Amino acid sequence: MHEPDALLSRAQALGESFAQASPTAVGLVKEAMAHALGGDLPAMLDREANGQALAAGTEHHKQAVLRFLGKEAPLFRWPARH
């Protein structure tokens, strides 16, 4: 939870953090959120499993794995909570 006067800066920090995120992953999250309210649990779990499979095959994911194995900092991080 954030105080009302801190909401804008927090929202901006979250938005800016997605600049380095995988476009495929962001798209899959947006699609899942769009279907979340109208779907049942098995359908949502199926969509999530399919999304994970799609995301794991992207170049962005491959580079993230290499960065992890090389003990390099990730390109995408959630902004710290204050």
LUMPA-135915 format. One record per atom (N, C-alpha, C, O): residue number from 1; atom name; x, y, z. Coordinates in nm, 4 decimals. Example, Ala and Ser with C-alpha at 12.3 -4.5 7.8 and 13.67 -1.06 7.14 Angstrom:
LUMPA-135915
- 1:N:1.3190:-0.5690:0.7800;
- 1:CA:1.2300:-0.4500:0.7800;
- 1:C:1.3200:-0.3300:0.7800;
- 1:O:1.4236:-0.3319:0.8465;
- 2:N:1.2850:-0.2250:0.7080;
- 2:CA:1.3670:-0.1060:0.7140;
- 2:C:1.2900:0.0030:0.7870;
- 2:O:1.3409:0.1138:0.8039;
This chain:
LUMPA-135915
- 1:N:0.0841:-0.1168:0.0000;
- 1:CA:0.0000:0.0000:0.0000;
- 1:C:0.0895:0.1243:0.0000;
- 1:O:0.1980:0.1267:0.0582;
- 2:N:0.0394:0.2252:-0.0670;
- 2:CA:0.1143:0.3498:-0.0766;
- 2:C:0.0229:0.4653:-0.0404;
- 2:O:-0.0979:0.4616:-0.0637;
- 3:N:0.0823:0.5659:0.0160;
- 3:CA:0.0079:0.6876:0.0457;
- 3:C:-0.0356:0.7513:-0.0858;
- 3:O:0.0354:0.7409:-0.1858;
- 4:N:-0.1517:0.8172:-0.0868;
- 4:CA:-0.2012:0.8770:-0.2120;
- 4:C:-0.1009:0.9673:-0.2830;
- 4:O:-0.0946:0.9678:-0.4060;
- 5:N:-0.0227:1.0432:-0.2074;
- 5:CA:0.0724:1.1341:-0.2729;
- 5:C:0.1929:1.0601:-0.3311;
- 5:O:0.2718:1.1205:-0.4038;
- 6:N:0.2090:0.9311:-0.3011;
- 6:CA:0.3203:0.8524:-0.3545;
- 6:C:0.2775:0.7626:-0.4700;
- 6:O:0.3617:0.6960:-0.5302;
- 7:N:0.1489:0.7595:-0.5019;
- 7:CA:0.1005:0.6674:-0.6039;
- 7:C:0.1568:0.6966:-0.7423;
- 7:O:0.1967:0.6041:-0.8130;
- 8:N:0.1607:0.8210:-0.7815;
- 8:CA:0.2094:0.8547:-0.9151;
- 8:C:0.3550:0.8136:-0.9321;
- 8:O:0.3905:0.7521:-1.0327;
- 9:N:0.4392:0.8466:-0.8357;
- 9:CA:0.5810:0.8118:-0.8495;
- 9:C:0.6000:0.6593:-0.8489;
- 9:O:0.6859:0.6074:-0.9201;
- 10:N:0.5207:0.5886:-0.7695;
- 10:CA:0.5302:0.4421:-0.7678;
- 10:C:0.4849:0.3845:-0.9024;
- 10:O:0.5491:0.2940:-0.9557;
- 11:N:0.3758:0.4359:-0.9568;
- 11:CA:0.3269:0.3887:-1.0862;
- 11:C:0.4292:0.4162:-1.1959;
- 11:O:0.4488:0.3326:-1.2840;
- 12:N:0.4940:0.5313:-1.1919;
- 12:CA:0.5964:0.5644:-1.2905;
- 12:C:0.7168:0.4714:-1.2772;
- 12:O:0.7730:0.4283:-1.3779;
- 13:N:0.7566:0.4404:-1.1549;
- 13:CA:0.8691:0.3488:-1.1344;
- 13:C:0.8355:0.2095:-1.1869;
- 13:O:0.9199:0.1445:-1.2487;
- 14:N:0.7137:0.1637:-1.1628;
- 14:CA:0.6731:0.0331:-1.2151;
- 14:C:0.6728:0.0335:-1.3677;
- 14:O:0.7211:-0.0604:-1.4309;
- 15:N:0.6180:0.1396:-1.4260;
- 15:CA:0.6147:0.1492:-1.5715;
- 15:C:0.7537:0.1514:-1.6315;
- 15:O:0.7788:0.0842:-1.7315;
- 16:N:0.8438:0.2271:-1.5728;
- 16:CA:0.9806:0.2365:-1.6232;
- 16:C:1.0546:0.1036:-1.6093;
- 16:O:1.1428:0.0729:-1.6895;
- 17:N:1.0189:0.0247:-1.5078;
- 17:CA:1.0872:-0.1035:-1.4892;
- 17:C:1.0587:-0.1991:-1.6047;
- 17:O:1.1390:-0.2883:-1.6320;
- 18:N:0.9457:-0.1817:-1.6725;
- 18:CA:0.9111:-0.2701:-1.7825;
- 18:C:0.9860:-0.2386:-1.9117;
- 18:O:0.9746:-0.3128:-2.0093;
- 19:N:1.0618:-0.1305:-1.9134;
- 19:CA:1.1375:-0.0949:-2.0333;
- 19:C:1.2391:-0.2033:-2.0695;
- 19:O:1.2699:-0.2216:-2.1873;
- 20:N:1.2911:-0.2748:-1.9711;
- 20:CA:1.3888:-0.3800:-1.9956;
- 20:C:1.3260:-0.5194:-1.9910;
- 20:O:1.3961:-0.6193:-2.0070;
- 21:N:1.1955:-0.5267:-1.9696;
- 21:CA:1.1278:-0.6564:-1.9625;
- 21:C:1.1063:-0.7135:-2.1017;
- 21:O:1.1070:-0.6412:-2.2014;
- 22:N:1.0875:-0.8426:-2.1060;
- 22:CA:1.0605:-0.9098:-2.2328;
- 22:C:0.9272:-0.8633:-2.2889;
- 22:O:0.8256:-0.8732:-2.2202;
- 23:N:0.9245:-0.8129:-2.4118;
- 23:CA:0.7966:-0.7721:-2.4708;
- 23:C:0.6987:-0.8891:-2.4811;
- 23:O:0.5780:-0.8711:-2.4650;
- 24:N:0.7505:-1.0073:-2.5077;
- 24:CA:0.6637:-1.1247:-2.5147;
- 24:C:0.6003:-1.1520:-2.3793;
- 24:O:0.4798:-1.1755:-2.3704;
- 25:N:0.6810:-1.1490:-2.2738;
- 25:CA:0.6287:-1.1748:-2.1393;
- 25:C:0.5258:-1.0696:-2.0990;
- 25:O:0.4219:-1.1028:-2.0421;
- 26:N:0.5542:-0.9447:-2.1281;
- 26:CA:0.4588:-0.8383:-2.0941;
- 26:C:0.3271:-0.8597:-2.1685;
- 26:O:0.2198:-0.8447:-2.1101;
- 27:N:0.3347:-0.8944:-2.2961;
- 27:CA:0.2143:-0.9214:-2.3739;
- 27:C:0.1356:-1.0390:-2.3191;
- 27:O:0.0127:-1.0350:-2.3142;
- 28:N:0.2063:-1.1444:-2.2775;
- 28:CA:0.1387:-1.2607:-2.2211;
- 28:C:0.0704:-1.2274:-2.0891;
- 28:O:-0.0393:-1.2759:-2.0614;
- 29:N:0.1346:-1.1457:-2.0088;
- 29:CA:0.0735:-1.1037:-1.8818;
- 29:C:-0.0524:-1.0216:-1.9086;
- 29:O:-0.1552:-1.0417:-1.8440;
- 30:N:-0.0436:-0.9295:-2.0039;
- 30:CA:-0.1607:-0.8473:-2.0363;
- 30:C:-0.2756:-0.9332:-2.0881;
- 30:O:-0.3915:-0.9102:-2.0536;
- 31:N:-0.2430:-1.0320:-2.1709;
- 31:CA:-0.3462:-1.1211:-2.2222;
- 31:C:-0.4089:-1.2039:-2.1092;
- 31:O:-0.5308:-1.2204:-2.1040;
- 32:N:-0.3262:-1.2546:-2.0206;
- 32:CA:-0.3776:-1.3332:-1.9080;
- 32:C:-0.4678:-1.2482:-1.8189;
- 32:O:-0.5723:-1.2945:-1.7733;
- 33:N:-0.4272:-1.1247:-1.7946;
- 33:CA:-0.5091:-1.0357:-1.7107;
- 33:C:-0.6425:-1.0052:-1.7774;
- 33:O:-0.7449:-0.9948:-1.7100;
- 34:N:-0.6417:-0.9909:-1.9084;
- 34:CA:-0.7651:-0.9610:-1.9806;
- 34:C:-0.8645:-1.0755:-1.9716;
- 34:O:-0.9855:-1.0530:-1.9760;
- 35:N:-0.8148:-1.1982:-1.9590;
- 35:CA:-0.9029:-1.3147:-1.9528;
- 35:C:-0.9290:-1.3621:-1.8093;
- 35:O:-1.0106:-1.4518:-1.7882;
- 36:N:-0.8615:-1.3037:-1.7120;
- 36:CA:-0.8680:-1.3542:-1.5748;
- 36:C:-1.0079:-1.3458:-1.5135;
- 36:O:-1.0503:-1.4381:-1.4439;
- 37:N:-1.0782:-1.2385:-1.5380;
- 37:CA:-1.2083:-1.2218:-1.4739;
- 37:C:-1.3159:-1.3105:-1.5350;
- 37:O:-1.4122:-1.3460:-1.4671;
- 38:N:-1.3013:-1.3465:-1.6604;
- 38:CA:-1.4052:-1.4235:-1.7263;
- 38:C:-1.3766:-1.5723:-1.7368;
- 38:O:-1.4589:-1.6474:-1.7892;
- 39:N:-1.2613:-1.6158:-1.6878;
- 39:CA:-1.2242:-1.7555:-1.7049;
- 39:C:-1.2335:-1.8355:-1.5772;
- 39:O:-1.2363:-1.7812:-1.4668;
- 40:N:-1.2383:-1.9656:-1.5954;
- 40:CA:-1.2354:-2.0532:-1.4797;
- 40:C:-1.0906:-2.0919:-1.4506;
- 40:O:-1.0027:-2.0689:-1.5336;
- 41:N:-1.0655:-2.1496:-1.3350;
- 41:CA:-0.9293:-2.1801:-1.2930;
- 41:C:-0.8571:-2.2733:-1.3899;
- 41:O:-0.7433:-2.2435:-1.4262;
- 42:N:-0.9163:-2.3838:-1.4336;
- 42:CA:-0.8430:-2.4691:-1.5286;
- 42:C:-0.8031:-2.3958:-1.6569;
- 42:O:-0.6938:-2.4177:-1.7090;
- 43:N:-0.8900:-2.3097:-1.7075;
- 43:CA:-0.8571:-2.2339:-1.8281;
- 43:C:-0.7433:-2.1359:-1.8015;
- 43:O:-0.6551:-2.1187:-1.8857;
- 44:N:-0.7449:-2.0715:-1.6846;
- 44:CA:-0.6378:-1.9774:-1.6516;
- 44:C:-0.5050:-2.0501:-1.6334;
- 44:O:-0.4010:-2.0003:-1.6766;
- 45:N:-0.5072:-2.1670:-1.5703;
- 45:CA:-0.3840:-2.2439:-1.5526;
- 45:C:-0.3298:-2.2925:-1.6864;
- 45:O:-0.2084:-2.2949:-1.7071;
- 46:N:-0.4185:-2.3311:-1.7769;
- 46:CA:-0.3774:-2.3729:-1.9104;
- 46:C:-0.3139:-2.2564:-1.9857;
- 46:O:-0.2115:-2.2734:-2.0519;
- 47:N:-0.3740:-2.1391:-1.9758;
- 47:CA:-0.3195:-2.0198:-2.0411;
- 47:C:-0.1817:-1.9872:-1.9832;
- 47:O:-0.0900:-1.9521:-2.0575;
- 48:N:-0.1668:-1.9984:-1.8521;
- 48:CA:-0.0379:-1.9707:-1.7885;
- 48:C:0.0686:-2.0701:-1.8345;
- 48:O:0.1814:-2.0309:-1.8639;
- 49:N:0.0330:-2.1995:-1.8409;
- 49:CA:0.1293:-2.3006:-1.8860;
- 49:C:0.1717:-2.2740:-2.0302;
- 49:O:0.2898:-2.2851:-2.0633;
- 50:N:0.0775:-2.2396:-2.1147;
- 50:CA:0.1104:-2.2077:-2.2539;
- 50:C:0.1993:-2.0839:-2.2620;
- 50:O:0.2939:-2.0792:-2.3406;
- 51:N:0.1680:-1.9849:-2.1809;
- 51:CA:0.2486:-1.8625:-2.1783;
- 51:C:0.3910:-1.8896:-2.1335;
- 51:O:0.4855:-1.8343:-2.1899;
- 52:N:0.4072:-1.9738:-2.0329;
- 52:CA:0.5417:-2.0085:-1.9860;
- 52:C:0.6210:-2.0771:-2.0967;
- 52:O:0.7392:-2.0489:-2.1165;
- 53:N:0.5551:-2.1670:-2.1680;
- 53:CA:0.6225:-2.2374:-2.2774;
- 53:C:0.6642:-2.1400:-2.3878;
- 53:O:0.7746:-2.1500:-2.4413;
- 54:N:0.5762:-2.0462:-2.4213;
- 54:CA:0.6097:-1.9463:-2.5243;
- 54:C:0.7246:-1.8571:-2.4782;
- 54:O:0.8184:-1.8321:-2.5539;
- 55:N:0.7174:-1.8097:-2.3555;
- 55:CA:0.8198:-1.7186:-2.3042;
- 55:C:0.9557:-1.7871:-2.2947;
- 55:O:1.0586:-1.7244:-2.3198;
- 56:N:0.9566:-1.9147:-2.2589;
- 56:CA:1.0833:-1.9869:-2.2431;
- 56:C:1.1565:-2.0041:-2.3752;
- 56:O:1.2769:-2.0297:-2.3753;
- 57:N:1.0876:-1.9910:-2.4869;
- 57:CA:1.1509:-2.0072:-2.6169;
- 57:C:1.2011:-1.8787:-2.6793;
- 57:O:1.2520:-1.8805:-2.7913;
- 58:N:1.1878:-1.7675:-2.6094;
- 58:CA:1.2275:-1.6394:-2.6677;
- 58:C:1.3768:-1.6125:-2.6499;
- 58:O:1.4418:-1.6677:-2.5611;
- 59:N:1.4283:-1.5272:-2.7358;
- 59:CA:1.5678:-1.4850:-2.7243;
- 59:C:1.5909:-1.4106:-2.5927;
- 59:O:1.6971:-1.4236:-2.5318;
- 60:N:1.4936:-1.3342:-2.5494;
- 60:CA:1.5055:-1.2601:-2.4236;
- 60:C:1.5280:-1.3571:-2.3077;
- 60:O:1.6117:-1.3325:-2.2209;
- 61:N:1.4530:-1.4669:-2.3067;
- 61:CA:1.4689:-1.5667:-2.2002;
- 61:C:1.6057:-1.6331:-2.2072;
- 61:O:1.6712:-1.6528:-2.1048;
- 62:N:1.6484:-1.6672:-2.3275;
- 62:CA:1.7795:-1.7306:-2.3431;
- 62:C:1.8902:-1.6399:-2.2888;
- 62:O:1.9820:-1.6859:-2.2209;
- 63:N:1.8799:-1.5107:-2.3197;
- 63:CA:1.9789:-1.4155:-2.2692;
- 63:C:1.9708:-1.4016:-2.1171;
- 63:O:2.0733:-1.3871:-2.0505;
- 64:N:1.8508:-1.4059:-2.0629;
- 64:CA:1.8341:-1.3978:-1.9173;
- 64:C:1.8973:-1.5183:-1.8485;
- 64:O:1.9598:-1.5041:-1.7435;
- 65:N:1.8814:-1.6370:-1.9072;
- 65:CA:1.9426:-1.7574:-1.8503;
- 65:C:2.0946:-1.7457:-1.8539;
- 65:O:2.1620:-1.7792:-1.7565;
- 66:N:2.1485:-1.6981:-1.9663;
- 66:CA:2.2937:-1.6805:-1.9758;
- 66:C:2.3447:-1.5802:-1.8730;
- 66:O:2.4505:-1.5998:-1.8132;
- 67:N:2.2687:-1.4729:-1.8530;
- 67:CA:2.3081:-1.3730:-1.7525;
- 67:C:2.3060:-1.4359:-1.6132;
- 67:O:2.3953:-1.4107:-1.5323;
- 68:N:2.2046:-1.5171:-1.5853;
- 68:CA:2.1941:-1.5835:-1.4559;
- 68:C:2.3112:-1.6791:-1.4353;
- 68:O:2.3760:-1.6772:-1.3306;
- 69:N:2.3378:-1.7620:-1.5346;
- 69:CA:2.4469:-1.8581:-1.5224;
- 69:C:2.5827:-1.7897:-1.5120;
- 69:O:2.6742:-1.8411:-1.4478;
- 70:N:2.5948:-1.6742:-1.5754;
- 70:CA:2.7175:-1.5966:-1.5679;
- 70:C:2.7248:-1.5070:-1.4462;
- 70:O:2.8177:-1.4275:-1.4317;
- 71:N:2.6251:-1.5202:-1.3576;
- 71:CA:2.6174:-1.4409:-1.2340;
- 71:C:2.6172:-1.2905:-1.2616;
- 71:O:2.6727:-1.2115:-1.1852;
- 72:N:2.5534:-1.2530:-1.3728;
- 72:CA:2.5379:-1.1119:-1.4076;
- 72:C:2.4040:-1.0624:-1.3550;
- 72:O:2.3121:-1.1411:-1.3323;
- 73:N:2.3939:-0.9340:-1.3362;
- 73:CA:2.2687:-0.8747:-1.2890;
- 73:C:2.1611:-0.8880:-1.3967;
- 73:O:2.1904:-0.8747:-1.5155;
- 74:N:2.0382:-0.9139:-1.3562;
- 74:CA:1.9308:-0.9220:-1.4557;
- 74:C:1.9014:-0.7845:-1.5155;
- 74:O:1.9241:-0.6815:-1.4520;
- 75:N:1.8506:-0.7849:-1.6387;
- 75:CA:1.8132:-0.6584:-1.7013;
- 75:C:1.6818:-0.6064:-1.6453;
- 75:O:1.6594:-0.4854:-1.6413;
- 76:N:1.5946:-0.6973:-1.6018;
- 76:CA:1.4651:-0.6572:-1.5500;
- 76:C:1.4619:-0.6808:-1.3994;
- 76:O:1.4953:-0.7892:-1.3517;
- 77:N:1.4219:-0.5789:-1.3262;
- 77:CA:1.4003:-0.5882:-1.1810;
- 77:C:1.2806:-0.5054:-1.1454;
- 77:O:1.2590:-0.3968:-1.1992;
- 78:N:1.2022:-0.5588:-1.0528;
- 78:CA:1.0943:-0.4782:-0.9977;
- 78:C:1.1579:-0.3642:-0.9197;
- 78:O:1.2609:-0.3843:-0.8553;
- 79:N:1.0998:-0.2461:-0.9238;
- 79:CA:1.1551:-0.1360:-0.8436;
- 79:C:1.1378:-0.1665:-0.6951;
- 79:O:1.0397:-0.2278:-0.6530;
- 80:N:1.2345:-0.1226:-0.6186;
- 80:CA:1.2312:-0.1453:-0.4734;
- 80:C:1.1119:-0.0751:-0.4108;
- 80:O:1.0719:0.0334:-0.4531;
- 81:N:1.0570:-0.1385:-0.3107;
- 81:CA:0.9488:-0.0744:-0.2352;
- 81:C:1.0100:0.0190:-0.1327;
- 81:O:1.1133:-0.0105:-0.0725;
- 82:N:0.9453:0.1299:-0.1145;
- 82:CA:0.9966:0.2281:-0.0170;
- 82:C:0.9121:0.2252:0.1061;
- 82:O:0.9378:0.3000:0.2005;
